[in-house]
Amino acid sequence: MEAATDKIVVTLPDGTPLELPAGATGADAAMAIGPGLAKAALGIKVDGDLKDLDAPLPEAGAEVAIVTERDPEGLELIRHDAAHVMAEAVTELYPGTKVTIGPAIESGFYYDFEFPDGVTINADDLPKIEKEMRKHIDADERFSRRDIPVAEALDHFRAEDQGFKVELIEDLVANEGVETVSLYRNGDFEDLCRGPHTPSTKRIKAIKLSSVAGAYWRGDEHREQLTRIYGTAFFSKKDLEAHLKRIEEAEARDHRRLGPELDLFMLRSEAPGMPFWLPNGTTLLHSIEDEVRQQLRKRGYLEIATPQVMDEGLWHRSGHWDNYKDEMYFMQADERRFALRPMNCPGACLVFGSDRHSYRELPLRLAEFGRVSRNEREGVLHGLLRVRAFTQDDAHVYCTEDQITAEVASICEAIDELYARFGFEDVKVELSTRPDKSMGTEEQWHKAEAALQEALDSQGREYELNPGDGAFYGPKIDFHVTDALGRSWQCGTCQLDFQMPERFDLYYTGADDQAHRPVMIHRALLGSMERFAGILIEHYAGRFPTWLAPVQAIVLPIADRHNDYARRAHDELSELGVRVAIDDRSESIGRKIRDAEMGRYPYMLVVGDREQEGGAVAVRSHTDGDIGAESVAEFAARIETETAVS
């Protein structure tokens, strides 16, 4: 009979114990469960941590789960594998290439390279790299790990002239005090890597390299400029084809292309990250703002406007200097330093603090469509979705602790109504708690987190906990919408703050005639107006519902002799509140209709001899096709009905 020390017992996800020999690996655990699972196994989770299949299991009991292609972690593993295979292929095709880092990401993987002088990679080179990758995948190269002392690893990479790897190891020593590092080999390629990986390259069934981009080493524009190659990997060609179809659809919906095509906005090198809004786009923004303002009126908000530039000392007082100064713009005038505001809250605090307030005034809700500026690196800017200057539909509610639950419920209700209006049905909620970089006491944070949790629970609202992702001044509730392509976007937020009222010495006079500190709720229903507009453009592929479309209808005269009547119909519709355009060019009606389709107008109004004689317009709807003739007044009533809030 073997001694107890010769065995280990692990627990499977369903709670079943599994006895294994001491020193057993994840692969042994999979085989013990069944040969079929052993064949399908890609990795193992030990107490939630993803590890290689051949990693020894802990001597003390642990909860283990075998990872297969059915698990999300399985896709992550083969994409990490594919990044190494790509680096292997690149270094073979382009000798002298220096490799940096190559992680798996949500949609695939990438690897950053520094190519030798005279070598430039573009999209035309990707098929050649893919072909080389497939050779290594078909060769079924084993991923093997070795852990070696730091000194040996440094010598290894210095000998290969891989200076980026040397820098990474030196930083691991300085920051984490490591004495050994792990290297993974597949074929002739060996890379510094924490792992884990699948057993071999053959587990990758389908790959596609998608694009080439520039990158800076460690995201620092003052460091080496690198070439980033993006790709993706799947367990089947069918999954890859479905993914590529989604990518194609996303590209067709890309707001950076549709925005200029539909005359919504433009982006210029003269002002990186600061969009220029064109007339149609400005109309779209106003329509979005109108919906927000309806919520402001409905819920008793007062609108204010505060300066965009304020003294630097204000930002020390608010706490932004200590927690946000790297993302701020500064300027100097007459030996006095100022900052462009990155957030609107300090201005709102100055407004509240400028007058005396009674408990009878609370909750006091101050709203502002506030223009803010943030010093984002140029390399991370992305159309309207990541900008340097934008407008927030901001508000700050000053209330008592007893009023928190009702105020948060009102904010959540406003967000629900707005998102439904804009066509977002799938909304997820997160409660984010204290981050590492924060201000205030443990007691204050505990009280604030408990208050938000109570507010959500009182609504019976489902939510997920997001530990450590709160704002530096307080916990927050974030709202995520899912668009037509299934992508999730964080938009609205509701943040509870005990800190700023204290820093600005804000108070109200209570029923006891004594001074009391208010609670401050920061809230944005949509977040950045620019970003939300970008999300809407992609969600609707530029073909907005009638109520939201910047131009709701376009009048198309069949021939030049119909232009005068077409203009009269246009002017009458405009007077009746329809957002309408006219195409009176000397072009064929077929050409006008094709161009109108490209313009994505909800309605085309064709006018010819019959319509001119009858004082009507022939209505063609993108949704319903040819509707028939309607009088101008009838069509205006149709638009009014479609625009009304249901």
C-alpha positions in Angstrom: 0.0 0.0 0.0 1.4 3.4 -1.0 2.0 6.1 1.6 -0.3 9.0 1.6 2.5 11.3 0.4 2.6 9.3 -2.9 -0.8 10.7 -3.9 -2.4 14.1 -4.4 -6.1 14.8 -4.6 -7.5 17.5 -6.8 -11.1 18.7 -7.2 -12.9 18.9 -10.5 -15.3 21.7 -11.4 -18.3 19.7 -10.4 -16.8 19.0 -6.9 -15.7 15.5 -7.7 -12.3 14.5 -6.1 -9.6 13.1 -8.4 -6.7 11.1 -6.9 -3.4 11.2 -8.9 0.2 10.1 -8.2 2.4 12.8 -6.7 4.1 14.9 -9.4 1.2 14.4 -11.8 0.6 17.0 -14.5 -2.4 18.5 -16.1 -2.1 16.0 -18.9 -2.1 13.2 -16.3 -5.3 14.6 -14.9 -6.9 14.8 -18.3 -6.0 11.1 -19.1 -7.3 10.0 -15.7 -10.6 11.5 -16.5 -10.7 9.9 -20.0 -8.7 9.4 -23.2 -11.1 11.6 -25.2 -10.5 14.5 -22.9 -6.8 13.9 -22.9 -6.8 14.1 -26.7 -8.9 17.4 -26.7 -7.0 19.0 -23.8 -5.1 22.3 -24.5 -4.3 23.5 -21.0 -5.4 23.4 -17.4 -6.7 25.8 -14.9 -5.4 25.4 -11.4 -7.4 27.4 -8.8 -8.4 29.6 -11.7 -4.9 30.2 -13.1 -4.2 29.0 -16.7 -1.2 26.7 -17.0 0.5 24.3 -19.5 -0.8 20.8 -19.6 2.6 19.4 -18.6 2.8 21.7 -15.5 3.0 19.7 -12.3 -0.1 19.9 -10.1 0.3 21.3 -6.6 1.1 18.8 -3.8 -1.7 20.3 -1.7 -5.2 19.8 -3.2 -6.3 22.3 -5.8 -9.4 22.8 -8.0 -8.5 22.0 -11.6 -10.4 22.3 -14.9 -9.2 20.9 -18.2 -9.3 23.5 -20.9 -10.4 22.5 -24.4 -11.5 24.4 -27.5 -15.0 24.7 -26.0 -13.6 27.1 -23.4 -12.8 30.8 -24.0 -9.3 30.2 -22.6 -8.7 27.6 -25.4 -9.0 30.4 -28.1 -6.7 32.6 -26.0 -4.1 29.7 -25.9 -4.0 29.0 -29.6 -3.8 32.7 -30.4 -0.8 33.0 -28.1 0.6 30.0 -30.0 0.0 31.7 -33.3 1.8 34.8 -32.2 4.9 32.7 -31.5 4.5 30.9 -34.8 4.3 34.2 -36.6 7.5 35.5 -34.9 9.1 32.2 -35.9 8.1 32.7 -39.6 9.1 36.4 -39.6 12.6 35.8 -38.2 13.2 33.1 -40.7 12.0 35.2 -43.7 13.7 38.3 -42.5 17.0 37.4 -40.8 18.2 40.1 -38.3 14.6 41.0 -37.2 14.4 41.9 -33.5 11.3 40.7 -31.7 9.6 42.5 -28.8 6.2 41.3 -27.4 3.4 39.3 -29.0 0.2 38.9 -26.9 -3.1 37.3 -27.6 -5.8 40.0 -27.7 -9.6 39.9 -27.7 -9.9 39.5 -31.5 -6.7 37.6 -32.2 -3.0 38.4 -31.6 -0.2 40.7 -32.7 3.5 40.9 -32.6 5.8 43.9 -32.7 9.0 43.7 -34.7 12.0 45.9 -35.5 13.0 45.0 -39.0 16.5 45.3 -40.3 17.5 48.5 -42.2 16.0 48.5 -45.7 13.2 46.0 -44.9 9.7 47.4 -44.9 6.7 45.2 -44.4 3.2 46.0 -45.7 -0.1 44.1 -46.3 1.3 42.6 -49.5 3.8 40.6 -47.5 1.2 39.0 -45.2 0.3 36.0 -47.5 4.0 35.1 -47.6 4.3 35.1 -43.8 1.0 33.2 -43.5 2.4 30.5 -45.9 5.5 30.1 -43.8 3.4 29.9 -40.6 1.3 27.1 -42.1 4.5 25.1 -42.6 5.3 25.3 -38.9 1.7 24.5 -37.9 1.7 21.4 -40.2 5.0 20.3 -38.7 3.3 19.9 -35.3 6.1 21.6 -33.5 6.0 21.0 -29.7 5.9 23.9 -27.3 8.5 23.2 -24.6 9.3 25.4 -21.6 12.5 25.8 -19.7 13.1 28.0 -16.7 16.7 29.4 -16.5 18.6 31.8 -14.3 18.4 35.5 -15.2 22.1 35.7 -16.0 21.9 32.8 -18.5 18.8 34.3 -20.2 20.6 37.7 -20.5 23.6 36.0 -22.1 21.3 34.0 -24.4 19.5 37.1 -25.8 22.6 39.2 -26.0 24.2 36.6 -28.1 21.2 36.7 -30.4 21.3 40.5 -30.5 17.7 40.7 -29.1 18.1 43.8 -27.1 14.4 44.2 -26.4 14.3 40.9 -24.7 17.3 41.9 -22.6 15.5 45.1 -21.5 12.4 43.1 -20.6 14.5 40.7 -18.4 16.3 43.6 -16.7 13.0 45.2 -15.9 11.7 42.0 -14.5 14.7 41.9 -12.1 14.3 45.5 -11.1 10.5 45.5 -10.7 9.7 42.0 -9.6 13.0 40.7 -8.2 12.9 37.6 -10.4 15.8 35.1 -10.3 14.7 32.9 -13.2 12.7 33.5 -16.3 10.8 31.1 -18.6 11.5 30.5 -22.3 9.3 28.7 -24.8 10.6 26.9 -27.8 8.7 25.8 -30.9 10.9 24.5 -33.8 14.1 26.6 -33.9 12.4 29.7 -32.4 12.8 30.4 -28.7 11.1 33.3 -26.9 11.0 34.9 -23.5 7.5 34.1 -22.4 5.4 33.5 -19.2 3.2 31.1 -21.1 1.1 29.1 -21.1 0.9 27.4 -24.5 -0.9 24.4 -25.9 1.1 21.2 -26.4 1.9 21.9 -30.1 1.4 24.1 -33.1 -1.0 21.6 -34.7 -3.7 22.7 -32.4 -4.0 25.9 -34.5 -6.5 25.0 -37.3 -7.1 28.3 -39.1 -5.1 31.6 -39.2 -5.3 34.9 -41.0 -2.9 37.9 -40.8 -5.1 41.0 -41.1 -3.0 44.2 -41.1 0.2 46.0 -40.5 0.5 49.1 -38.3 3.1 51.2 -36.7 3.8 51.1 -33.0 6.3 52.5 -30.5 8.3 50.3 -28.1 6.3 50.3 -24.9 3.9 52.8 -26.3 6.4 55.6 -25.9 6.7 57.9 -28.9 10.2 58.8 -27.9 11.4 55.1 -28.2 12.0 52.9 -31.2 9.4 52.8 -33.9 8.2 49.2 -34.6 6.1 47.3 -37.1 3.0 45.6 -35.6 1.5 42.7 -37.5 -2.1 41.7 -36.5 -3.6 38.4 -37.0 -6.2 36.0 -35.7 -6.6 32.2 -35.2 -9.5 29.8 -34.8 -10.2 26.2 -34.2 -11.9 25.8 -37.6 -12.0 27.5 -41.0 -15.7 28.0 -40.6 -15.1 30.1 -37.4 -12.4 32.0 -39.2 -14.7 32.7 -42.2 -17.5 33.9 -39.8 -15.0 36.2 -38.1 -13.8 37.6 -41.4 -17.3 38.3 -42.4 -17.9 40.2 -39.1 -14.7 42.2 -39.8 -15.9 43.0 -43.3 -19.2 44.2 -41.9 -17.4 46.3 -39.2 -15.3 47.9 -41.9 -18.4 48.7 -43.9 -19.8 50.4 -40.8 -16.6 52.1 -39.8 -17.6 55.6 -38.7 -14.2 57.0 -39.9 -15.3 56.2 -43.5 -19.0 56.9 -43.2 -18.5 60.2 -41.4 -16.9 62.0 -44.3 -19.1 60.1 -46.9 -22.3 61.3 -45.2 -20.9 64.8 -44.5 -21.0 64.3 -40.7 -17.5 65.2 -39.6 -13.9 65.4 -40.7 -10.6 64.7 -39.0 -7.6 66.9 -39.8 -3.9 66.7 -39.2 -4.1 70.3 -38.0 -6.0 69.2 -34.9 -5.3 65.5 -34.1 -8.1 64.0 -32.0 -10.3 67.0 -32.4 -13.2 66.4 -34.9 -14.6 69.1 -37.2 -18.4 68.7 -37.2 -20.0 69.5 -40.5 -23.6 70.7 -40.8 -25.2 67.2 -41.0 -23.1 66.0 -38.1 -24.0 69.1 -36.1 -27.6 68.3 -36.7 -27.0 64.7 -35.5 -25.3 66.0 -32.3 -28.2 68.4 -31.7 -30.7 65.6 -32.0 -28.8 63.5 -29.5 -28.6 66.5 -27.1 -32.3 67.1 -27.5 -33.0 63.6 -26.2 -30.7 64.2 -23.2 -32.3 67.6 -22.5 -35.7 66.0 -22.4 -34.4 63.8 -19.5 -33.0 67.0 -17.8 -36.4 68.7 -18.0 -38.2 65.6 -16.9 -36.0 65.1 -13.8 -35.5 68.6 -12.6 -32.0 69.4 -13.7 -30.7 73.0 -14.0 -28.3 73.6 -16.8 -25.0 75.5 -16.3 -21.9 76.4 -18.3 -18.5 76.7 -16.8 -15.1 77.8 -18.2 -12.8 75.4 -20.2 -9.7 77.0 -18.8 -9.1 77.5 -15.1 -6.2 78.1 -12.7 -3.9 75.2 -12.1 -4.4 75.5 -8.3 -8.1 74.4 -8.8 -6.8 71.0 -10.0 -4.6 70.6 -7.0 -7.6 71.3 -4.8 -9.8 68.8 -6.7 -7.3 66.0 -6.6 -6.9 65.8 -10.4 -3.3 67.0 -10.2 -2.2 64.0 -8.1 -4.3 61.5 -10.0 -4.8 62.9 -13.6 -2.1 65.5 -14.5 -0.5 63.3 -17.1 -3.7 63.4 -19.2 -4.1 67.2 -18.9 -3.1 70.2 -21.0 -1.5 73.2 -19.4 -0.7 76.8 -20.4 0.8 79.9 -19.0 -0.2 83.6 -19.2 1.1 86.6 -17.2 3.2 84.2 -15.0 0.1 82.3 -14.0 -0.4 78.7 -15.0 -3.8 77.4 -16.2 -5.2 74.0 -17.3 -7.7 73.0 -19.9 -10.3 71.1 -18.0 -10.2 67.3 -18.4 -13.4 67.0 -16.4 -16.3 69.3 -15.5 -16.8 68.5 -11.8 -14.5 71.2 -10.2 -16.5 73.9 -12.1 -19.7 72.5 -10.8 -18.4 72.5 -7.3 -17.5 76.2 -7.7 -21.0 76.9 -8.8 -22.6 75.1 -5.9 -20.2 76.7 -3.4 -20.9 80.2 -4.7 -24.2 80.5 -2.8 -25.8 79.3 0.4 -28.1 76.3 0.2 -30.8 74.9 2.4 -31.7 71.2 2.8 -35.0 72.1 1.1 -33.1 72.7 -2.2 -31.6 69.2 -2.2 -31.2 67.3 -4.4 -29.7 70.1 -6.4 -29.0 68.8 -9.9 -26.6 70.8 -12.1 -26.2 69.7 -15.7 -23.6 70.8 -18.3 -22.8 69.9 -21.8 -19.2 70.5 -20.9 -16.3 70.6 -23.4 -13.2 68.8 -22.0 -9.7 68.2 -23.3 -7.4 65.2 -22.5 -3.8 64.8 -23.6 -4.2 61.4 -25.3 -1.1 60.0 -27.1 -1.6 60.5 -30.9 -0.9 56.8 -31.5 -4.1 55.7 -29.6 -6.5 58.2 -31.2 -9.3 56.5 -33.1 -11.8 58.5 -35.0 -14.6 59.7 -32.7 -14.1 56.8 -30.3 -10.8 58.1 -28.8 -10.3 61.8 -29.1 -8.6 64.7 -27.3 -11.5 67.2 -27.2 -15.0 66.2 -26.6 -18.3 67.1 -24.9 -19.7 65.2 -22.0 -23.4 65.2 -21.1 -22.3 65.8 -17.6 -24.3 66.4 -14.4 -23.5 66.7 -10.7 -26.2 66.0 -8.1 -25.7 67.4 -4.6 -27.9 65.5 -2.1 -28.1 64.0 1.4 -27.1 60.4 2.1 -30.7 59.5 2.5 -31.4 60.7 -1.0 -28.7 58.6 -2.7 -30.9 55.6 -3.5 -33.7 57.6 -5.1 -31.3 59.7 -7.1 -29.3 56.7 -8.4 -32.6 55.0 -9.4 -33.7 58.1 -11.3 -30.3 58.2 -13.1 -30.6 54.6 -14.0 -34.2 55.1 -15.2 -33.1 58.0 -17.5 -30.3 55.8 -19.0 -32.8 53.0 -19.6 -35.1 55.3 -21.4 -32.4 57.0 -23.5 -30.8 53.7 -24.6 -34.2 52.3 -25.6 -34.8 55.5 -27.6 -31.5 55.1 -29.5 -32.2 51.4 -30.2 -30.0 49.6 -27.7 -31.8 46.8 -26.1 -29.0 44.8 -24.6 -27.5 46.8 -21.7 -25.2 45.5 -19.0 -24.3 47.1 -15.7 -21.1 47.0 -13.7 -20.4 48.2 -10.2 -16.7 49.3 -10.0 -15.0 49.6 -6.6 -11.9 51.3 -5.2 -8.9 51.4 -7.5 -5.3 51.3 -6.3 -4.8 55.0 -7.1 -7.5 56.8 -5.1 -8.1 59.4 -2.4 -10.2 59.2 0.8 -10.5 56.8 3.8 -11.4 53.1 3.8 -14.5 54.0 5.7 -15.6 56.6 3.1 -15.1 54.1 0.3 -16.9 51.3 2.1 -19.9 53.7 2.7 -19.9 54.8 -0.9 -19.7 51.3 -2.3 -22.4 50.0 0.0 -24.7 52.9 -1.0 -24.4 52.2 -4.7 -24.9 48.5 -4.2 -28.0 49.2 -2.1 -29.3 51.5 -4.9 -28.8 48.8 -7.5 -30.3 46.1 -5.3 -33.3 48.2 -4.5 -34.1 48.4 -8.2 -33.8 44.6 -8.6 -31.2 45.3 -11.3 -28.7 42.7 -12.4 -25.1 43.8 -12.4 -21.5 42.5 -12.3 -18.8 43.5 -9.8 -15.7 45.1 -11.4 -13.2 45.3 -8.5 -10.6 48.1 -8.6 -12.0 50.0 -11.5 -13.7 52.9 -9.8 -12.8 56.6 -10.3 -10.1 57.9 -8.0 -12.6 59.8 -6.0 -15.3 57.2 -5.7 -17.0 53.9 -6.8 -19.2 54.0 -9.9 -21.9 52.2 -11.9 -21.1 51.8 -15.6 -23.6 51.0 -18.4 -22.5 49.0 -21.4 -24.6 48.9 -24.6 -24.3 46.1 -27.2 -24.4 47.3 -30.9 -25.7 45.6 -34.0 -22.4 43.7 -34.4 -22.5 42.4 -30.8 -19.7 44.8 -29.6 -19.9 46.2 -26.1 -19.4 49.9 -25.4 -19.2 51.6 -22.0 -21.3 54.8 -22.2 -23.3 56.0 -19.2 -21.8 56.2 -15.7 -23.0 57.1 -12.2 -20.3 57.9 -9.6 -20.6 58.5 -5.9 -18.2 61.0 -4.4 -17.6 61.9 -0.7 -14.2 63.5 -1.5 -14.9 66.6 -3.7 -17.5 68.2 -1.4 -14.9 68.0 1.4 -12.1 69.4 -0.7 -14.2 72.3 -1.9 -15.7 72.8 1.6 -19.3 72.5 0.3 -22.1 72.5 2.7 -25.8 73.1 3.1 -27.9 74.2 6.0 -29.9 71.4 7.5 -33.2 71.4 9.3 -31.2 71.8 12.5 -29.8 75.0 11.2 -26.3 73.5 11.2 -23.9 73.1 8.3 -23.8 69.6 6.7 -21.7 68.2 3.9 -23.6 67.1 0.8 -22.9 63.9 -1.1 -21.9 64.5 -4.8 -23.1 62.2 -7.6 -21.3 62.5 -10.9 -23.4 61.2 -13.8 -23.3 61.0 -17.6 -26.1 59.4 -19.4 -24.3 58.9 -22.7 -20.7 59.9 -21.8 -18.8 61.6 -24.6 -21.2 63.0 -27.2 -18.6 62.5 -29.9 -18.0 58.9 -29.0 -21.7 58.1 -28.7 -22.2 59.6 -32.1 -19.5 57.3 -33.5 -21.1 54.3 -31.9 -24.5 55.3 -33.4 -23.0 55.7 -36.9 -21.6 52.1 -36.7 -24.7 50.7 -35.0 -26.9 51.9 -37.8 -24.3 51.7 -40.5 -25.0 55.4 -41.2 -28.7 54.6 -42.0 -30.3 56.3 -39.0 -34.0 55.9 -38.0 -36.1 58.8 -39.4 -36.3 60.7 -36.1 -32.5 60.7 -35.8 -31.4 61.1 -39.4 -29.7 64.5 -40.0 -31.6 64.6 -43.4 -34.9 62.8 -43.3 -35.9 63.1 -46.9 -34.4 64.3 -50.2 -36.5 65.7 -53.0 -35.6 64.3 -56.5 -37.0 66.2 -59.5 -37.1 63.9 -62.5 -36.1 66.6 -65.0 -35.0 70.2 -64.9 -38.6 71.4 -65.7 -39.6 69.9 -62.4 -37.1 71.9 -60.3 -39.3 74.8 -59.4 -42.0 72.6 -58.1 -39.4 70.5 -56.3 -38.0 73.6 -54.5 -41.5 74.7 -53.5 -42.1 71.2 -52.0 -38.7 71.3 -50.3 -39.4 74.7 -48.7 -42.9 73.7 -47.6 -41.6 70.6 -46.0 -38.8 72.5 -44.2 -41.4 75.0 -42.8 -43.4 72.0 -41.5 -40.3 70.8 -39.6 -39.0 68.1 -41.9 -35.2 68.0 -42.3 -35.1 67.9 -46.1 -32.6 68.3 -48.9 -33.0 68.6 -52.7 -31.0 67.2 -55.6 -31.7 69.5 -58.5 -28.6 68.7 -60.6 -29.0 68.1 -64.3 -28.6 64.4 -63.9 -30.8 61.4 -64.7 -33.3 60.4 -62.1 -31.6 57.0 -62.0 -28.3 58.7 -61.0 -30.0 60.8 -58.4 -31.7 57.7 -56.9 -28.3 55.9 -56.7 -26.6 58.8 -55.1 -29.5 59.2 -52.6 -29.1 55.5 -51.7 -25.4 56.2 -51.0 -26.5 59.2 -48.8 -28.6 56.8 -46.7 -31.7 59.0 -46.5 -34.7 57.4 -44.9 -37.0 58.8 -47.7 -36.7 59.8 -51.4 -39.4 62.1 -52.7 -39.6 61.8 -56.5 -41.4 64.6 -58.4 -42.4 64.6 -62.1 -45.3 65.7 -64.2 -47.9 63.7 -62.3 -46.7 64.9 -58.9 -46.5 68.5 -60.1 -50.0 68.4 -61.5 -51.4 66.8 -58.3 -49.4 68.8 -55.8 -47.9 65.6 -54.4 -44.6 63.7 -53.9 -43.9 60.1 -54.8 -42.6 58.6 -51.6 -40.0 55.9 -51.6 -38.9 54.5 -48.2 -35.7 52.7 -47.7 -37.5 50.3 -45.3 -40.8 49.8 -47.1 -40.0 50.6 -50.7 -42.5 52.6 -52.9 -45.3 53.9 -50.8 -47.1 56.0 -53.5 -48.1 59.6 -53.8 -48.7 61.8 -50.8 -49.4 65.4 -50.4 -46.6 67.5 -48.8 -48.7 67.9 -45.7 -49.4 64.1 -45.5 -45.7 63.3 -45.8 -44.8 65.9 -43.1 -47.4 64.2 -40.8 -45.8 60.8 -41.5 -42.4 62.2 -40.4 -43.9 63.8 -37.3 -45.4 60.4 -36.4 -42.1 58.6 -36.9 -40.3 61.2 -34.9 -42.6 61.2 -31.9 -41.3 59.3 -28.8 -43.3 56.1 -28.4 
